[in-house]
Amino acid sequence: MPPRVQITVAKSAGFCPGVKNAIDKVLELSAQRQRTIYTLGPLIHNKQVIETLKEKNIFAVKSTEEIKEKGAILVIRAHGIPPEEEARIRALDLEVVDATCPLVKHVQKNIAAHAAKGYSTIIVGDADHAEVLGLMGYTAGRGYVVSGPEEVKKLPRLEKANIVAQTTQEADIFLAAAEEARKITGELAVSNTICNPTKLRQEETVQFSKRSDLVIVVGGKNSANTARLFQICERGARKAVHIEQEDELTPALFEGVKSIFITAGASTPTWMTDKVLEKVRELAGHEEAGLLDQVSFAWKLVITGSLYTALAATALTYVCMRLEGAPVSGKFLLMAGLFAFSLHMAHRAAEKGGAEPDRARRLLFITYKRASRVTSVACGALAIFLSAALGWEIFLAAAFFWAVGMLYPYKLPMGLERFANFPASKDFVTAFGWAFMCAYAPGLREGWALGNSTQLAVFFAFLLVFTRSVLFGVSHAHSDLITGRENFYKAAGPRLTYFTLASIFLLLSAILLTLKGNGWRPELASALLTGMLYYLALMLFFFFGRIPERVTAETLIDAQFLILAGLTYSVK
Ligand code: SF4
């Protein structure tokens, strides 16, 4: 068997904090205000992301003259703009929101402070890059832009100068330019303003380029920072390519290659890098890859096609029925599975998030779009039909939750859009729906709607499903998908998210421990407590940043229900 090809994906790949922050800011504005939002230039150069933003009423303009309506919101993107331009747009009848990256602001302040003391400014960067054009505005008219040390030699002699770097500049070029600048200045202040995310990205690239046979740089051909990353790779690696998307890769590129490093620019979404990784695995894998690829693709279809979700909902229903002491009913298991399948499938079909669909999504939601929709609606109808046989209250509630769930991803009528924009609405709606179908409905059927065991099961199901939904949100955000405040993680931020999840873990564990201590079905309580250890491990895994790509993340998250069902089944 030929040796396995080693593939490493840069830890630093994905949106930089400045780009992430600007995207989050416009999404938050779009959720809070019912007005059109304009950005001065595109937030990132990615067709899918721009299309998704347009659907949320967020448009990129080249100049304010393109904005016709009064009172519109205008966002300054992460690169920043010159102060005189900012003063001009603030005087217009627009609401200006500044999303300049704090690290770019730091450079602007540095330049302005030195300029106020009489220093000229030398900016090592690309003269026509938006960030550099913005920085020039802070130089009090005494600014020079150079691309590197060679251009410093052409500058006039300067008595006092401050040399700064464009935030995405290459460290070696900046230091060499500073050395040259010493020769033409009386007094030189060296301000290395390359931002930390860029430094980490470049250091990692240098380190891995040296030990890899092939380096693949993913990102827009018109992105300055990606181009710079590629230059670093070209110097250090045996072979390097710069691609925008996975179909630019050819089998010839991988001949004789044993180690591959994949890195990406600051505005390349993680999902795009994931797609390249998938293609690299396909083209560079060894003999077994054919079978592995097929298995992996089949699993992707199971996850993307919502079958795994249906299984998870069925497993949770089983756990809840055991918790309630209700007889295990096949009808409820089937109803919950169909309900979850129907809604998950409908959401998947409507989901965009700025990502280009992968192979599994293309097959299910583009090639077999109609069949997927019909299956989703048919399964929902079957779930409601089953609920009708279980009692009119169950039927009405199932129909209500199903209708809300089906409408949720679309533009809601009668101002209900505000409801969808409510922070964490998606996580709450999902948790309520599942808690009803998996826990409340079986109790209701037995006439225990207000019974302690039913309430316990509902509480348990609600919190576990809420956690599941929040972790899905974390995984989506980690993949740089365009998601907003409807996800708890986006609305609350990482700290509050992990604090909430840890609190849920402690609360559920404490309840189970108390029940066990009080002699309430101790074996069942012990089984569920053992299952909570998986919850804890999952939390820690995500907390320490080991968030896998979406399919693996979803596999791990929903596995908690299967584990709980297995442990519960083992108890008499
Ligand atoms: S590259 Fe650095 S400075 Fe520029 S937006 Fe990203 S984090 Fe901010």
Residues whose N, C-alpha, C, O or C-beta is under 5 A from the ligand:
A	BS01	SF4	C16 P17 G18 V19 A78 C101 L103 V104 T167 C195 P197 A266
